[in-house]
Amino acid sequence: MNWAAFAAAEPELARTVEDRFGGYTHHILATLRKDGSPRTSGLEIRFLNGELWLGMMPGSLKALDLCRDPRFSLQANPGEGTDMGGGDVRISGRAVEVDDPETRAGYAEKVEPPERFHLFRAELTEVVRTYVEDDTYLVVDVWKPGEPVRTIKRT
């Protein structure tokens, strides 16, 4: 499921997640190395034309990881201090590399990446928001394709 389909199904959570990612430029991408161990890397993302885009330098290790195994998890930058304004958000999914010249040109027109770059479109498998409510509850909102948001509260 792409970003537009998720946003149509769960508009409130989608807005919250976009706002949270929009608060900072750099976020943390987790990929899988050849040996299956995790790799974390900094990454700038874009929400454009109903898609979540992951653009990367050519030959970067994170891009090579995704070419080999498309599973990823993307964590929003927590920001400074302890106030996570909007909570902690994470998006997991599969990265689909985009080779279509027209799509790449449209992306490049808006983002101005380097001359050569890897471009991946995110297919979502999970979106999670964790936050504190009333200084009492830890609240976890979990969405998966085909399911409504499930909310878990813990004291």
C-alpha positions in Angstrom: 0.0 0.0 0.0 1.4 3.4 -0.9 1.2 6.6 1.1 -1.9 8.0 -0.6 -3.9 4.8 0.2 -2.8 4.9 3.8 -3.7 8.6 4.1 -7.1 7.9 2.6 -7.7 5.0 5.1 -6.3 6.8 8.2 -6.1 10.5 7.5 -5.6 11.6 11.1 -2.7 9.3 11.7 -1.2 10.1 8.3 -1.3 13.8 9.0 0.3 13.3 12.4 3.1 11.2 10.9 3.7 13.7 8.1 3.9 16.6 10.5 6.3 14.6 12.7 8.6 13.8 9.8 8.2 17.4 8.5 9.6 18.8 11.8 13.2 17.8 10.8 15.2 17.2 7.7 17.2 14.1 8.7 15.7 10.8 10.0 17.0 7.3 10.7 16.6 4.5 8.1 17.2 0.9 9.2 18.1 -1.6 6.5 19.5 -5.2 6.5 23.1 -5.9 5.6 24.2 -9.0 3.6 24.7 -11.0 6.8 21.2 -10.0 8.1 22.4 -7.6 10.8 20.8 -4.2 10.9 22.4 -1.0 9.5 21.1 2.4 10.5 21.8 5.5 8.3 20.7 9.1 8.1 18.2 9.9 5.4 16.1 12.7 4.0 12.6 11.6 2.9 9.9 13.2 0.8 6.1 12.9 0.7 5.2 13.8 -2.9 2.4 13.0 -5.2 0.8 10.5 -2.8 4.1 8.6 -2.3 6.7 8.3 0.4 10.1 8.6 -1.4 13.5 7.5 -0.3 16.3 9.1 -2.4 19.9 8.0 -1.9 23.4 8.6 -3.3 24.4 6.0 -6.0 26.2 3.1 -4.5 25.5 4.0 -0.9 25.4 1.1 1.4 21.8 1.7 2.4 20.8 1.7 -1.3 22.7 -1.5 -1.9 21.0 -3.0 1.1 17.6 -2.1 -0.2 18.4 -3.4 -3.7 19.3 -6.8 -2.1 16.5 -6.9 0.5 13.8 -4.2 0.3 12.6 -4.3 3.9 13.2 -1.1 5.9 12.1 0.8 8.9 12.2 4.6 9.1 12.3 6.4 12.4 11.4 10.1 12.7 14.1 12.3 14.1 13.2 12.7 17.8 14.4 16.3 17.9 16.2 18.0 20.7 15.6 17.5 24.5 12.9 15.2 25.8 9.8 16.8 24.2 9.0 14.6 21.2 6.2 17.0 20.0 3.7 14.7 18.4 5.2 11.5 19.7 7.6 9.0 18.2 6.7 7.7 14.8 8.0 4.8 12.7 7.2 3.6 9.2 8.1 0.1 8.0 7.7 -1.4 4.6 9.4 -2.5 1.4 11.4 -0.1 -0.8 10.6 -0.4 -4.5 13.4 1.0 -6.7 12.0 3.3 -9.4 13.8 3.3 -12.8 11.1 5.0 -14.9 12.7 8.1 -16.4 9.6 10.2 -16.3 8.9 9.5 -12.6 12.6 10.1 -11.7 12.6 13.4 -13.7 9.4 14.5 -11.8 11.0 13.7 -8.5 14.3 15.5 -9.5 12.4 18.6 -10.6 11.0 19.0 -7.1 13.8 17.8 -4.9 17.0 18.7 -6.9 19.0 15.5 -6.0 22.5 14.9 -7.3 22.8 14.1 -11.0 22.9 10.3 -10.2 20.8 8.9 -7.4 18.8 5.8 -6.3 15.1 6.4 -5.9 12.8 4.1 -4.0 9.0 4.3 -3.4 7.8 3.0 -0.1 5.2 0.2 0.1 3.9 0.4 3.7 3.6 -2.6 6.0 3.2 -0.8 9.3 2.9 2.7 10.7 3.4 3.2 14.5 3.0 6.3 16.7 4.0 6.2 20.4 3.2 9.1 22.7 2.3 9.9 26.3 -1.2 10.9 27.2 -2.0 13.1 30.2 1.4 12.3 31.8 -0.2 8.9 32.7 -0.5 6.6 29.7 1.9 5.4 27.1 -0.2 5.1 24.0 0.8 3.1 20.9 -1.2 3.4 17.7 -0.4 0.6 15.2 -1.7 0.5 11.6 -1.2 -2.4 9.2 -2.6 -2.7 5.6 -6.2 -3.9 5.6 -6.7 -3.2 9.3 -7.9 -0.2 11.3 -5.6 1.5 13.7 -5.2 -0.5 16.9 -4.6 1.6 20.0 -2.8 0.1 23.0 -2.6 2.1 26.4 -0.3 1.2 29.2 0.1 2.9 32.6 
